[in-house]
Amino acid sequence: MERVYLDYNATTPLRPAVLEAMTRSLRDCGGNPSSVHAPGREARKALDEARQKVASHLGAKSSEVVFTGSGSEADNLAILGAAATRAPGKNHVVTVRTEHPAVRNAVRRLERSGCKATWLDVDRSGLVDPAAVRQAVRPETFLVSVMMANNETGTMQPIREIADAIRGTGVLFHTDAVQAIGKVPVDPVALGVDMLAGAAHKFFGPKGVGFLYVREGIDLAPVIEGGGQEHGLRSGTENVAGIVGMAAALEIAVTNLPAWGARMAALRRELLARLRAAIPDLLLNGMADGGLPNTLNVSILGAPSDQMVINLDLEGISVSAGSACHSGAIEPSAVLAAMGVPREAAVSAVRLSLAPETTEAEAVRAAEAIARIAARLRGLASRVTS
């Protein structure tokens, strides 16, 4: 049987049109976009057109788009770049315990260098209270960083409400929108953020390329020094073909978003209903409604997630036990722990993430396999303890 891939939050394959756009770029744009000769100008033209396309689909200006090598790099540029240009006496950051490691570890680096950080708690659904964000802001605060959509649970944070809550404080607001782009509408101006990170491989573009939206007038320092590319914020010769592919992928995603989003949400509801019918004590980690339309994180007590992932893989079904960016750890997910999920449930969590191409038949096959494997694992566990 063909493999059922339900790990699209980890990465997505290239769409054929994206591959074609990248192939044309690799063939026709061999010059360095910083060179002034004809091959360089051709590469620069492709780069500029891709930047304009990305900006237009974000509702931003092309001058506000900085290309990076990944979403993680974009997050680091936002956080560390803002820290490097902060005013004297500004040494405090506000963030959330459920952030992606790219944000968590960047903030911890700032703490090691002498900055203070407030790590906000979330509720059982993974939501942070905008009022708590505002209360955490102090006179010395220079940055608030709250992710738009959680990569493990699909929980969507109230970004616009947070922006409204901290308006007038003079504090920069950054959001990691890596998992949101291509699944829900993302408009940094409408959201009220100063910086927003994205990564192409999460919306069927190439790996190794991302971007950071930086609102006009924001002062950042580069994290990577060199030739001063990308408005002086990200040195290094641009990956023209990758950037062209990202722009093509974003255009496809945004154009089809209303229909694709509704389809994935309906399939997610059906998948959850089938799992609950087969496993009555199934636990949902995250939001029942209102989160990412493609993401489902569930716990099956007595069926360890690593064994579930391995057994499902043997049956040709790909899922995740957590975020692929920091998989392999035996400890429970830091995100689920921050949400107050008990350890027994956290180590039994499985993430299923869908795509617009996921079929109902694939969802049915996955649900049946999960129920069957969980019953077998629970049976083995009961025999061992009896």
Buried (B, 14 or more C-beta within 10 A) or exposed (E): EEEBBBBBBBBBEBBEBBBEBBEBBBEEBEBBBBBEEEBBEBBBEBBEBBBBBBBBBBBBBBEBBBBBBBBBBBBBBBBBBBBEEBEEEBBBBBBBBBBBBBBBBBBBBBEEEEBEBBBBEBEEBBBBBBEBBBEBBBEBBBBBBBBBBBBBBBBBBBBBBBBEBBEEBEBBBBBBBBBBBBBBEBBBBEBBBBBBBBBBBBBBBBBBBBBBBBBEEBEBBBBBEEEEBBBEBBBBEBBBBBBBBBBBBBBBBBEEBEEBBEBBBEBBBBBBEBBBEBBEEBBBBBBEEEBBBBBBBBBBBBBBBBBBBEBBEEBEBBBBBBBBBBEEEEEBBBBBBBBEBBEEBBBBBBBBBBBBBBEEEBBBBBBBBBBEBBBEBBEEBEEEEE
